[in-house]
């Protein structure tokens, strides 16, 4: 979960906005302008946002970083050495 935290932090606002747009229609605003209020979406939506953000973070780490490491041999070699050091 620690590796996912960066992506959750970095991408949570656009992901939440896209989730709102998919559910309620676009344009979806995360921070409405003066005089506008967002409807109270409740705890269920908070858990939906959390779940979607964790899925996106897992995709970024597991697919892009780890599987994409084959395109960067030095990074892959360093990760293999780190894993071998932990097992020893």
C-alpha positions as a Markdown table, in Angstrom:
| # | Residue | x | y | z |
|---|---|---|---|---|
| 1 | Unk | 0.0 | 0.0 | 0.0 |
| 2 | Unk | 2.9 | 2.3 | 0.6 |
| 3 | Unk | 3.9 | 2.4 | -3.1 |
| 4 | Unk | 0.3 | 3.2 | -4.0 |
| 5 | Unk | 0.1 | 6.3 | -1.7 |
| 6 | Unk | 2.0 | 8.5 | -4.2 |
| 7 | Unk | -0.4 | 7.9 | -7.0 |
| 8 | Unk | -3.4 | 8.2 | -4.7 |
| 9 | Unk | -2.1 | 11.6 | -3.5 |
| 10 | Unk | -1.1 | 12.8 | -7.0 |
| 11 | Unk | -4.2 | 11.6 | -8.9 |
| 12 | Unk | -7.1 | 11.7 | -6.5 |
| 13 | Unk | -8.5 | 15.0 | -7.6 |
| 14 | Unk | -8.7 | 14.3 | -11.4 |
| 15 | Unk | -9.9 | 10.7 | -10.7 |
| 16 | Unk | -12.6 | 11.9 | -8.3 |
| 17 | Unk | -13.7 | 14.5 | -10.9 |
| 18 | Unk | -13.8 | 11.9 | -13.7 |
| 19 | Unk | -15.8 | 9.6 | -11.4 |
| 20 | Unk | -18.3 | 12.4 | -10.7 |
| 21 | Unk | -18.5 | 13.2 | -14.4 |
| 22 | Unk | -19.2 | 9.6 | -15.2 |
| 23 | Unk | -21.9 | 9.3 | -12.6 |
| 24 | Unk | -23.6 | 12.8 | -12.7 |
| 25 | Unk | -22.6 | 14.1 | -16.1 |
| 26 | Unk | -19.9 | 16.5 | -17.3 |
| 27 | Unk | -18.7 | 19.2 | -16.6 |
| 28 | Unk | -17.9 | 18.0 | -13.1 |
| 29 | Unk | -16.2 | 20.5 | -10.8 |
| 30 | Unk | -14.1 | 19.5 | -7.8 |
| 31 | Unk | -14.0 | 23.0 | -6.5 |
| 32 | Unk | -17.0 | 25.0 | -7.5 |
| 33 | Unk | -16.8 | 28.7 | -7.9 |
| 34 | Unk | -18.2 | 31.3 | -5.4 |
| 35 | Unk | -21.8 | 30.9 | -4.6 |
| 36 | Unk | -22.0 | 27.3 | -5.9 |
| 37 | Unk | -22.2 | 24.3 | -3.6 |
| 38 | Unk | -21.7 | 20.6 | -4.2 |
| 39 | Unk | -24.4 | 18.2 | -3.1 |
| 40 | Unk | -23.6 | 16.1 | -0.1 |
| 41 | Unk | -22.9 | 12.8 | -1.6 |
| 42 | Unk | -22.4 | 10.9 | 1.7 |
| 43 | Unk | -20.2 | 8.2 | 2.9 |
| 44 | Unk | -21.0 | 5.8 | 0.1 |
| 45 | Unk | -19.5 | 8.1 | -2.4 |
| 46 | Unk | -16.4 | 8.6 | -0.3 |
| 47 | Unk | -15.8 | 4.8 | -0.3 |
| 48 | Unk | -16.4 | 4.8 | -4.0 |
| 49 | Unk | -13.8 | 7.5 | -4.5 |
| 50 | Unk | -11.4 | 5.6 | -2.3 |
| 51 | Unk | -11.9 | 2.3 | -4.2 |
| 52 | Unk | -11.5 | 3.9 | -7.6 |
| 53 | Unk | -8.3 | 5.7 | -6.4 |
| 54 | Unk | -6.8 | 2.5 | -5.1 |
| 55 | Unk | -7.6 | 0.7 | -8.3 |
| 56 | Unk | -6.0 | 3.4 | -10.4 |
| 57 | Unk | -2.9 | 3.5 | -8.1 |
| 58 | Unk | -2.6 | -0.3 | -8.3 |
| 59 | Unk | -2.7 | -0.1 | -12.1 |
| 60 | Unk | 0.0 | 2.6 | -12.1 |
| 61 | Unk | 2.3 | 0.7 | -9.8 |
| 62 | Unk | 1.7 | -2.9 | -10.9 |
| 63 | Unk | 1.4 | -2.4 | -14.7 |
| 64 | Unk | 3.2 | 0.8 | -15.6 |
| 65 | Unk | 6.1 | 0.7 | -13.0 |
| 66 | Unk | 6.7 | -3.0 | -12.6 |
| 67 | Unk | 5.8 | -4.4 | -16.0 |
| 68 | Unk | 7.1 | -1.3 | -17.8 |
| 69 | Unk | 10.5 | -1.8 | -16.1 |
| 70 | Unk | 11.4 | -4.2 | -18.9 |
| 71 | Unk | 11.9 | -1.1 | -21.0 |
| 72 | Unk | 14.4 | 0.3 | -18.5 |
| 73 | Unk | 16.9 | -2.5 | -17.8 |
| 74 | Unk | 18.9 | -0.7 | -15.2 |
| 75 | Unk | 15.8 | -0.1 | -13.1 |
| 76 | Unk | 14.8 | -3.7 | -13.4 |
| 77 | Unk | 18.2 | -4.9 | -12.4 |
| 78 | Unk | 18.2 | -2.6 | -9.3 |
| 79 | Unk | 14.8 | -4.0 | -8.3 |
| 80 | Unk | 15.9 | -7.6 | -8.8 |
| 81 | Unk | 19.0 | -6.9 | -6.6 |
| 82 | Unk | 16.8 | -5.3 | -3.9 |
| 83 | Unk | 14.4 | -8.3 | -3.9 |
| 84 | Unk | 17.4 | -10.7 | -3.8 |
| 85 | Unk | 18.8 | -8.7 | -0.8 |
| 86 | Unk | 15.5 | -8.9 | 1.1 |
| 87 | Unk | 15.3 | -12.7 | 0.6 |
| 88 | Unk | 18.8 | -13.4 | 1.8 |
